[in-house]
Amino acid sequence: MTVKTQNKKQALGEPSPAQKEAIEHVSGPMQVLAGPGSGKTYLIIRRICHLICHHGISSDKILVITFTKAAALEMKERFFRLTEGRYTNVNFGTFHAVYFRILKSGKGMENCQLISAKEKRAYLKHSLAVCGIEDIDAEEEEKLFQRISRAKSSNATESEQEAGSNVGQDDFSGIGNETLKKQFPAVFAEYCRLMKENGKLDFDDMILLCHRLLSKNKDMLSYWQSRFSHILADEFQDVSLLQYRILQQLAAPERHLFVVGDDDQSIYGFRGAGPDIMRQFLQDYPDAKLIFLDQNYRCGEKIVQAASLLISDNKNRFTKNLKANKPGGESVKLKCFADWERETDYLLQELKDMSYKELGETAIICRTNVQTLRLSGLLTKNGLPFKLYGKMDNLLEHPVAKDILSYLQFAEDSFGKQQAGGKRSDFLRIINRPCRYIRREAAGNSIVWKQNLLEYYGEIPYMQKKIEIFFAGLNRIAFLRPYLAADYVRNAMGYNSYLEGKREGDGTWMEVADKVQEMMRGFSSLKEWKEYCRSYTGQLNKAADKAEGVSLITMHSAKGLEYKTVFIPDVNRKLIPHNKARNAEQIEEERRLLYVAMTRAKERLEILCSGQPSYFLDQLSLSPYVAAAVSSSDKLV
């Protein structure tokens, strides 16, 4: 069968040979390795129809389970359209929703409640305070929740959780606080105690307790096994070991368990998922059938070949030979620039040359949230419409941005008055960043005056000198444009020393300061900068709900999406792979992230870098499917 014929048959709803074999599989376990764009949703829907229409399986006995509400809803709607609404009682749901439903069927669990994000943070803050730890930053908080999740996913007993005896001080990448590492077992125990005392569950508790319920209560297990005769699990590469064990419990004893996934798209290691789960399935079910969906219906041939070349460097994977059902097409463009400014100038010009319709079919896929926020500022400045996917924090609401603004605002308020001084709120925000040992009590009421501070420290000459130096710096920055004022605050007034060592998410606070300062370039006054901040924040809020414009998205959020044109910016060393990736397993996950980003493109893919290109690009730059261009003395080596 020719590629053109196969394309036509797929468009008409006829499956490929590999899809047909998977659709018609009836009894026992099967694993489908579904590459990007290989039609796995189509496959799952057709398989449900086949089970009902050709084998008489009752529709209410079929469970289709995936990770997101959006994915579950899409499959449900496509199934209803295909069957014209004849089978409305097929069970579609997310892992969390299905497992929570099972848990609530247990005795005494009818009224159990899932904890909110706000409550989780409050419980953690209290637990840290009990253990004598205060003032952790956002990244340490994120890492703690991830570590708590892994501890719970280890299937600890309730008594072990309360004692904190099942957790150690290992695996704290990204946390430099040694006290926090040593105290983690105690923090964990207190956190679990608070959860139990208040009758709250988080997602990890829910999964753990669901597994325990089915393990200990045979009647309950038998009931739920009788509810579902055939289970179809999507995105199997993203399940944790405990989530998988529950699937096994539900599928026993007939073992009609059908899993679909792609080890090359396993990108949630921080949630306890990994590509090994797919090999584990074959070990647990040695009689399982294995099907490869190796035809990509989404991407052009050269995109498929370039992405396949990239991912082939990973060792921990199933070997595949993906084929594109779109022959030819554009070469992947790989462009290296002398610096970030030239890279973004090129990107912005490419976007400006697009029609409104073309922008709506285009995505900029970034490694980190900070990148997307930095680019969103440039898009706003240039009047380019954009929409955001996933959780996006406003860079200008970051503590670093607020600190710099308070420095500039306090300086402006102080300059030109008979008495130097400004708002107490701004003063308290900046006076000890870096530490100047100025007490809060010295600040007075709503307005802080220099003279009052000098009088407060009248008996301490070296403190008076600190105050004089502080206000001299403020008077200096009051004359400067925002960009230069921020530079002076950071380098001459010591703010950079405060930033050193602070981390958040995928980056450092120093990097955030760099990006905020860069956004300030070109503004002539603090008033202009504040007006831009208001405009930018408004644009960002609108972009979260907007359905038009270029899509601005992270690699983690891009999975499952597709675009006619994709730009992947900043493919540089220390960013992709990220500098937090320290071992072979983490490096391979970083490569999978880039692979996911590349395979979102249907027709046009451009990979951009500046300064030092990622070593992931070494092999790509030599590929016949890639057109490499270097616009500086830097080389793709």
URPETA-V847231 format. One record per residue. RES is the residue in one letter. PHI is phi in degrees with one decimal (NA if undefined). PSI is psi in degrees with one decimal (NA if undefined). NEAR is the number of other C-alpha atoms within 12 Angstrom. Layout:
# URPETA-V847231
<<RES:PHI:PSI:NEAR> <RES:PHI:PSI:NEAR>>
This chain:
# URPETA-V847231
<<M:NA:130.9:11> <T:-74.8:161.7:12> <V:-60.0:-42.6:20> <K:-62.4:-42.6:15> <T:-63.7:-42.6:16> <Q:-63.3:-40.5:23> <N:-58.4:-44.4:25> <K:-64.2:-42.2:18> <K:-65.5:-38.6:18> <Q:-64.2:-43.0:25> <A:-62.2:-33.8:16> <L:-81.2:-0.8:12> <G:92.9:11.1:18> <E:-92.4:130.8:20> <P:-75.5:157.2:32> <S:-72.3:166.4:34> <P:-54.8:-42.8:20> <A:-66.9:-42.3:25> <Q:-62.7:-41.6:33> <K:-60.8:-42.3:26> <E:-63.0:-41.1:23> <A:-69.5:-40.9:40> <I:-60.8:-41.1:37> <E:-88.1:-1.6:27> <H:-65.9:135.0:32> <V:-114.6:-57.6:31> <S:-110.0:144.6:24> <G:82.4:177.0:27> <P:-76.0:146.7:35> <M:-145.2:141.3:36> <Q:-119.6:129.2:43> <V:-111.1:118.9:44> <L:-88.9:105.9:44> <A:-110.1:106.7:40> <G:-66.7:169.2:43> <P:-60.2:136.2:45> <G:69.1:21.3:39> <S:-94.2:4.9:36> <G:82.7:39.4:37> <K:-71.9:-34.9:43> <T:-65.3:-43.6:38> <Y:-56.1:-44.2:35> <L:-61.6:-47.4:42> <I:-62.8:-43.3:44> <I:-63.9:-45.5:38> <R:-64.3:-34.8:34> <R:-66.9:-40.5:37> <I:-58.6:-47.1:45> <C:-59.3:-42.5:32> <H:-63.8:-43.0:27> <L:-61.6:-40.4:31> <I:-75.4:-49.1:27> <C:-83.4:-28.6:17> <H:-107.1:-18.8:16> <H:-125.5:4.7:18> <G:67.2:21.9:17> <I:-71.6:129.5:25> <S:-63.5:132.4:25> <S:-61.5:-31.8:31> <D:-77.5:-3.2:23> <K:-94.9:1.0:29> <I:-101.5:128.0:39> <L:-113.4:123.5:42> <V:-114.6:119.8:43> <I:-129.5:135.5:41> <T:-145.1:-168.1:38> <F:-97.1:-35.7:31> <T:-114.1:152.3:23> <K:-60.9:-38.6:18> <A:-62.4:-43.5:17> <A:-66.7:-42.0:27> <A:-63.8:-41.5:32> <L:-66.8:-40.5:21> <E:-61.5:-45.8:22> <M:-63.2:-41.4:35> <K:-62.5:-45.9:34> <E:-66.2:-41.6:22> <R:-66.6:-36.5:24> <F:-66.0:-43.4:32> <F:-63.0:-39.9:22> <R:-64.5:-43.0:17> <L:-64.7:-38.7:21> <T:-98.1:5.4:21> <E:54.9:36.1:13> <G:72.2:19.2:16> <R:-76.2:-25.4:15> <Y:-124.5:86.1:25> <T:-90.5:-4.9:21> <N:-106.4:16.2:21> <V:-64.8:139.7:35> <N:-89.6:105.2:32> <F:-105.9:134.4:41> <G:-170.5:170.0:31> <T:-88.5:161.4:29> <F:-55.2:-45.3:39> <H:-65.8:-43.1:29> <A:-66.1:-43.6:25> <V:-66.9:-45.7:34> <Y:-68.2:-34.3:38> <F:-67.4:-38.4:33> <R:-62.1:-42.8:23> <I:-63.7:-45.8:33> <L:-60.4:-42.4:36> <K:-69.5:-13.1:24> <S:-80.5:-10.5:24> <G:-76.4:155.1:28> <K:-62.9:129.2:15> <G:80.0:1.4:11> <M:-108.2:5.0:21> <E:-59.5:-33.6:14> <N:-106.7:15.9:16> <C:-65.1:146.2:25> <Q:-124.7:141.5:22> <L:-83.2:138.8:27> <I:-75.2:145.2:23> <S:-84.0:163.1:15> <A:-61.5:-38.5:16> <K:-64.2:-42.5:12> <E:-66.0:-39.0:20> <K:-58.4:-45.7:27> <R:-64.8:-38.9:24> <A:-65.4:-42.7:18> <Y:-64.3:-40.5:32> <L:-66.4:-42.8:36> <K:-60.0:-42.9:29> <H:-64.2:-43.1:24> <S:-62.7:-39.7:29> <L:-65.6:-42.5:31> <A:-63.3:-40.5:20> <V:-58.9:-33.6:20> <C:-92.4:9.8:23> <G:78.1:25.1:18> <I:-118.4:129.9:25> <E:-134.1:164.5:19> <D:58.8:50.0:17> <I:-83.0:152.2:26> <D:-88.2:177.6:27> <A:-63.9:-37.0:24> <E:-70.0:-39.6:26> <E:-63.0:-37.4:36> <E:-62.4:-45.8:31> <E:-60.7:-45.1:27> <K:-64.6:-37.2:31> <L:-63.1:-44.3:39> <F:-63.6:-37.9:30> <Q:-64.7:-40.4:28> <R:-68.5:-39.4:34> <I:-61.6:-42.1:41> <S:-60.5:-44.4:33> <R:-65.9:-37.0:32> <A:-64.4:-41.1:35> <K:-71.1:-36.2:38> <S:-70.3:-11.3:36> <S:-76.6:2.2:27> <N:68.3:39.5:30> <A:-66.3:148.3:29> <T:-73.0:164.1:22> <E:-62.0:-40.9:23> <S:-65.9:-35.8:15> <E:-65.7:-39.3:22> <Q:-62.9:-45.2:33> <E:-65.5:-31.2:26> <A:-89.9:-14.6:21> <G:67.9:21.7:27> <S:-83.9:-8.9:22> <N:-96.5:3.3:26> <V:-119.7:146.0:32> <G:-117.1:-164.8:23> <Q:-103.5:13.8:26> <D:-81.6:170.5:20> <D:56.7:55.9:20> <F:-118.6:43.2:29> <S:-60.3:134.8:27> <G:92.6:-5.6:33> <I:-115.7:118.1:32> <G:-98.7:-2.8:21> <N:-78.7:103.8:26> <E:-66.1:-37.1:17> <T:-61.1:-40.5:20> <L:-62.7:-42.4:33> <K:-61.2:-45.8:28> <K:-67.8:-34.9:21> <Q:-88.0:-1.9:26> <F:-56.4:-45.5:41> <P:-54.6:-40.0:31> <A:-70.4:-40.2:33> <V:-61.7:-44.8:39> <F:-60.7:-45.3:43> <A:-62.6:-42.4:34> <E:-67.4:-39.3:29> <Y:-61.6:-46.0:39> <C:-64.8:-37.3:37> <R:-62.9:-43.9:26> <L:-62.3:-42.9:29> <M:-59.2:-47.4:32> <K:-65.7:-43.8:23> <E:-60.2:-34.4:13> <N:-98.9:6.9:18> <G:64.8:34.6:19> <K:-109.9:149.4:26> <L:-127.6:142.8:34> <D:-102.9:179.7:34> <F:-61.6:-36.0:33> <D:-67.3:-41.3:37> <D:-58.5:-45.3:39> <M:-58.4:-46.2:36> <I:-66.9:-44.1:38> <L:-62.0:-46.4:37> <L:-70.2:-33.5:35> <C:-62.3:-44.3:41> <H:-62.9:-42.2:36> <R:-65.0:-40.8:29> <L:-58.8:-48.4:31> <L:-70.6:-26.8:31> <S:-77.3:-34.9:22> <K:-98.1:-25.0:15> <N:-110.0:97.9:20> <K:-66.0:-35.3:17> <D:-64.9:-42.3:16> <M:-64.8:-41.5:25> <L:-61.7:-44.8:30> <S:-62.4:-38.4:21> <Y:-62.0:-49.2:20> <W:-72.4:-28.8:35> <Q:-66.1:-35.7:30> <S:-74.1:-22.6:23> <R:-70.6:-34.3:23> <F:-125.3:114.9:36> <S:-90.2:-29.5:37> <H:-131.9:127.0:44> <I:-117.2:129.0:50> <L:-118.3:116.9:51> <A:-111.4:122.8:47> <D:-95.4:160.8:40> <E:51.4:46.0:45> <F:-63.2:-26.6:44> <Q:-65.3:-13.8:40> <D:-97.7:-1.2:37> <V:-79.8:148.3:42> <S:-82.7:168.0:36> <L:-61.4:-39.6:33> <L:-69.8:-38.7:35> <Q:-61.1:-39.1:41> <Y:-66.1:-41.4:38> <R:-61.8:-34.8:28> <I:-66.8:-41.1:36> <L:-57.0:-42.7:44> <Q:-62.4:-41.4:35> <Q:-61.4:-44.9:35> <L:-67.7:-33.9:40> <A:-80.5:-17.5:35> <A:-71.8:153.8:27> <P:-90.2:-13.3:21> <E:-69.8:-28.7:20> <R:66.5:37.3:28> <H:-83.6:70.0:34> <L:-112.8:119.1:43> <F:-118.7:111.7:46> <V:-116.5:140.6:46> <V:-125.7:130.0:46> <G:-170.5:-178.9:45> <D:-144.1:112.0:42> <D:-60.8:-26.1:43> <D:-74.3:-8.6:45> <Q:-114.5:23.2:46> <S:-83.2:107.2:42> <I:-131.3:19.1:37> <Y:-121.0:49.5:30> <G:-59.1:-31.7:32> <F:-68.5:-12.8:30> <R:-98.1:4.2:28> <G:90.0:8.1:29> <A:-94.6:159.3:28> <G:-170.0:163.5:34> <P:-66.0:-18.4:36> <D:-64.5:-20.3:31> <I:-62.0:-28.9:34> <M:-75.7:-33.2:38> <R:-72.4:-35.0:26> <Q:-59.9:-39.5:23> <F:-58.6:-44.6:34> <L:-69.9:-28.1:24> <Q:-72.9:-39.8:15> <D:-71.8:-30.2:19> <Y:-125.6:78.5:23> <P:-62.6:-18.8:15> <D:-92.7:3.9:15> <A:-65.8:143.9:27> <K:-85.3:142.7:27> <L:-119.7:124.3:29> <I:-120.0:137.1:33> <F:-106.3:122.9:34> <L:-94.5:100.1:37> <D:-108.1:10.5:31> <Q:-108.2:124.0:36> <N:-96.7:117.0:38> <Y:-94.2:-1.1:40> <R:-97.8:-53.9:38> <C:-94.5:152.2:43> <G:-64.0:159.0:36> <E:-57.5:-42.8:34> <K:-71.4:-29.8:37> <I:-67.3:-44.6:51> <V:-60.8:-45.2:47> <Q:-66.8:-41.2:36> <A:-65.4:-43.3:42> <A:-65.4:-39.4:46> <S:-64.2:-37.7:36> <L:-64.3:-42.6:32> <L:-60.1:-52.7:35> <I:-72.8:-18.1:40> <S:-65.4:-16.8:25> <D:-73.4:-17.3:28> <N:-73.0:141.2:28> <K:-93.2:-38.0:20> <N:-87.7:78.7:25> <R:-163.0:161.1:27> <F:-77.7:134.8:30> <T:-72.9:131.6:20> <K:-133.4:161.9:26> <N:-132.6:80.3:21> <L:-71.0:140.2:35> <K:-123.7:141.1:31> <A:-91.6:137.2:35> <N:-91.1:9.3:35> <K:-120.3:93.1:28> <P:-66.3:150.5:25> <G:74.1:-135.2:21> <G:88.9:177.9:25> <E:-70.0:147.2:27> <S:-69.7:151.2:31> <V:-68.9:131.2:41> <K:-97.4:128.7:35> <L:-119.6:112.6:42> <K:-122.6:127.1:40> <C:-112.8:134.3:40> <F:-119.4:161.2:33> <A:-65.8:-34.4:27> <D:-153.5:172.2:25> <W:-65.7:-34.6:28> <E:-61.2:-44.1:25> <R:-69.1:-35.4:23> <E:-62.2:-47.7:32> <T:-71.9:-31.8:32> <D:-59.1:-43.0:22> <Y:-63.9:-47.1:26> <L:-60.8:-45.7:35> <L:-62.8:-39.7:29> <Q:-66.2:-39.9:17> <E:-60.4:-40.7:22> <L:-69.1:-39.3:33> <K:-63.9:-29.2:20> <D:-78.8:-6.5:14> <M:-88.1:152.4:20> <S:-76.1:168.0:16> <Y:-60.6:-39.0:17> <K:-64.9:-42.2:17> <E:-64.5:-36.9:23> <L:-60.8:-38.8:30> <G:-68.1:-15.2:27> <E:-106.3:17.9:31> <T:-121.9:144.4:38> <A:-130.4:144.2:43> <I:-108.5:114.7:52> <I:-108.7:117.9:46> <C:-111.3:157.8:42> <R:-74.0:-37.3:42> <T:-127.7:160.0:41> <N:-62.8:-37.0:32> <V:-60.4:-39.3:36> <Q:-60.4:-45.8:37> <T:-63.1:-38.4:38> <L:-69.9:-38.0:40> <R:-62.9:-43.9:37> <L:-69.3:-33.9:45> <S:-61.9:-34.3:46> <G:-64.2:-41.1:39> <L:-67.9:-39.7:34> <L:-63.1:-40.9:33> <T:-62.1:-46.6:29> <K:-58.3:-36.0:25> <N:-95.1:7.7:19> <G:67.3:27.7:19> <L:-97.4:124.8:31> <P:-69.9:140.6:38> <F:-146.4:159.8:40> <K:-130.3:147.9:34> <L:-108.5:145.3:37> <Y:-118.6:145.4:34> <G:77.5:-178.0:21> <K:-75.9:120.7:21> <M:-126.9:119.1:29> <D:-85.5:148.4:25> <N:-77.7:118.2:33> <L:-57.8:-33.0:32> <L:-78.4:-5.4:35> <E:-101.9:3.1:21> <H:-67.2:146.9:26> <P:-52.1:-35.3:27> <V:-63.6:-46.4:36> <A:-63.0:-39.6:35> <K:-67.6:-37.7:29> <D:-61.6:-48.7:36> <I:-62.3:-41.7:46> <L:-62.5:-40.7:37> <S:-65.3:-38.1:33> <Y:-57.7:-49.7:47> <L:-67.1:-39.1:45> <Q:-68.4:-43.0:34> <F:-65.0:-36.9:37> <A:-64.4:-44.0:38> <E:-65.7:-40.3:32> <D:-65.9:-31.3:30> <S:-82.2:-32.0:35> <F:-73.2:136.4:26> <G:86.0:1.5:16> <K:-96.1:160.1:14> <Q:-64.6:-36.8:11> <Q:-116.5:129.9:17> <A:-75.6:132.6:29> <G:174.4:167.5:36> <G:-158.5:-169.8:36> <K:-63.8:140.8:28> <R:-62.0:-37.8:28> <S:-62.4:-42.6:24> <D:-67.0:-42.0:29> <F:-60.3:-48.2:42> <L:-64.7:-28.6:30> <R:-69.9:-34.4:29> <I:-109.8:-21.2:40> <I:-61.9:-32.5:39> <N:-112.5:31.7:24> <R:-128.5:84.8:30> <P:-79.1:171.9:26> <C:-64.3:123.9:20> <R:-117.6:2.6:25> <Y:63.8:29.8:19> <I:-87.8:126.8:28> <R:-79.8:147.6:18> <R:-60.2:-34.2:20> <E:-63.1:-21.9:16> <A:-74.8:-13.6:28> <A:-78.1:-14.6:31> <G:72.7:-142.1:23> <N:-98.0:-133.1:18> <S:-70.7:-27.9:15> <I:-116.8:133.7:24> <V:-104.6:119.9:31> <W:-104.1:141.0:30> <K:-57.3:-44.0:37> <Q:-61.6:-39.4:24> <N:-65.2:-37.8:22> <L:-64.4:-43.0:36> <L:-63.1:-38.5:28> <E:-68.4:-37.6:18> <Y:-59.8:-39.3:23> <Y:-102.6:32.7:24> <G:-58.8:-28.5:16> <E:-95.1:4.3:12> <I:-127.1:89.4:15> <P:-57.1:-39.6:15> <Y:-68.2:-27.7:16> <M:-74.1:-36.6:22> <Q:-62.1:-37.2:25> <K:-64.5:-40.9:20> <K:-59.0:-41.6:25> <I:-66.4:-41.7:35> <E:-61.6:-43.9:22> <I:-63.6:-41.2:21> <F:-60.6:-48.1:37> <F:-73.2:-28.7:37> <A:-64.0:-39.4:23> <G:-64.6:-40.5:33> <L:-63.1:-42.4:38> <N:-62.9:-33.1:29> <R:-67.9:-47.0:27> <I:-73.2:-18.9:36> <A:-63.8:-20.8:31> <F:-88.7:-11.2:24> <L:-99.3:154.5:26> <R:-66.2:157.7:25> <P:-52.7:-43.4:36> <Y:-61.2:-47.7:32> <L:-71.4:-33.2:28> <A:-63.4:-43.9:38> <A:-62.3:-40.0:45> <D:-62.7:-40.6:30> <Y:-67.3:-42.1:28> <V:-58.8:-43.2:41> <R:-71.5:-44.0:34> <N:-98.6:-36.3:21> <A:-94.6:-28.3:21> <M:-101.8:4.8:32> <G:86.5:8.1:26> <Y:-63.3:-33.7:33> <N:-60.8:-32.9:29> <S:-66.0:-30.8:20> <Y:-69.6:-34.6:26> <L:-75.8:-25.4:30> <E:-56.6:130.1:20> <G:86.9:-12.6:20> <K:-82.6:133.9:29> <R:-128.8:158.3:31> <E:-155.2:126.0:31> <G:57.4:-122.8:30> <D:-91.5:-1.2:31> <G:-141.1:-179.3:30> <T:-99.9:161.0:33> <W:-66.4:-29.1:32> <M:-62.2:-40.0:27> <E:-65.8:-37.8:29> <V:-62.0:-43.5:37> <A:-61.3:-40.4:38> <D:-58.4:-44.6:28> <K:-71.3:-40.0:33> <V:-63.9:-45.2:39> <Q:-62.1:-40.3:34> <E:-62.1:-37.3:25> <M:-64.0:-24.5:33> <M:-80.8:-11.5:37> <R:-61.2:135.1:27> <G:96.7:-10.6:18> <F:-90.3:137.2:24> <S:-94.4:-13.8:20> <S:-150.9:161.6:25> <L:-62.9:-36.0:33> <K:-59.8:-45.8:18> <E:-60.7:-43.3:18> <W:-63.9:-42.0:31> <K:-66.2:-37.2:25> <E:-64.6:-40.9:17> <Y:-63.8:-41.8:27> <C:-58.1:-42.8:28> <R:-64.9:-44.1:19> <S:-63.7:-44.6:20> <Y:-62.6:-44.4:32> <T:-61.8:-40.5:24> <G:-63.0:-43.5:19> <Q:-62.4:-40.3:28> <L:-65.2:-42.1:36> <N:-64.0:-39.7:21> <K:-68.4:-37.8:21> <A:-63.9:-27.9:32> <A:-65.5:-28.4:26> <D:-108.6:-2.5:19> <K:-73.8:144.3:19> <A:-108.3:8.6:19> <E:-128.2:159.1:24> <G:96.9:177.8:32> <V:-69.8:141.3:42> <S:-85.6:130.9:43> <L:-113.4:118.0:49> <I:-152.5:152.3:41> <T:-88.7:162.9:35> <M:-61.2:-38.7:43> <H:-64.8:-35.9:32> <S:-83.5:-11.7:31> <A:-81.6:-17.6:34> <K:-59.5:133.1:36> <G:92.0:-7.9:31> <L:-103.4:164.6:31> <E:-149.1:150.5:32> <Y:-144.7:150.7:34> <K:-63.6:-42.0:31> <T:-127.2:137.2:39> <V:-132.5:131.6:43> <F:-110.8:132.8:47> <I:-117.1:101.4:48> <P:-87.1:165.0:48> <D:57.3:41.5:44> <V:-82.6:73.5:43> <N:-117.6:161.6:35> <R:-61.5:145.9:26> <K:77.2:-8.4:26> <L:-112.2:-43.1:35> <I:-145.5:101.9:38> <P:-69.1:145.0:33> <H:-66.1:150.2:32> <N:-68.0:-10.0:21> <K:-80.5:-13.5:26> <A:-79.8:109.5:23> <R:-112.4:-17.5:17> <N:-123.5:173.6:14> <A:-60.7:-38.5:16> <E:-63.0:-43.2:24> <Q:-70.5:-36.4:27> <I:-62.9:-41.4:31> <E:-65.5:-35.9:35> <E:-67.0:-36.7:39> <E:-62.6:-38.9:42> <R:-67.0:-37.2:41> <R:-64.7:-35.5:43> <L:-60.2:-45.7:42> <L:-65.5:-36.8:46> <Y:-61.6:-44.7:47> <V:-60.1:-44.7:42> <A:-62.0:-44.5:48> <M:-63.0:-38.5:55> <T:-84.6:11.4:51> <R:-83.8:-16.6:46> <A:-84.6:130.7:45> <K:-89.1:-42.1:39> <E:-125.5:-43.4:33> <R:-126.2:128.2:37> <L:-132.2:124.6:42> <E:-124.9:126.3:41> <I:-106.8:123.3:47> <L:-114.6:144.0:45> <C:-147.3:164.2:44> <S:-149.3:153.0:35> <G:69.2:-113.8:29> <Q:-99.6:107.7:29> <P:-64.9:151.9:35> <S:-61.1:141.8:34> <Y:-69.6:-9.8:26> <F:-61.9:-23.0:39> <L:-87.5:-8.1:40> <D:-54.3:-52.1:24> <Q:-71.5:-38.0:25> <L:-61.3:-36.7:37> <S:-64.8:-18.9:31> <L:-99.4:-2.1:22> <S:-75.8:143.0:23> <P:-69.2:-12.8:20> <Y:-90.4:-1.5:28> <V:-122.5:131.8:32> <A:-100.3:105.7:26> <A:-94.2:137.4:28> <A:-136.1:130.5:25> <V:-116.5:119.5:27> <S:-101.6:18.4:21> <S:-149.5:-171.1:19> <S:-75.6:-10.7:15> <D:-66.7:148.4:18> <K:-121.8:153.1:25> <L:-83.2:64.2:32> <V:-136.2:NA:21>>
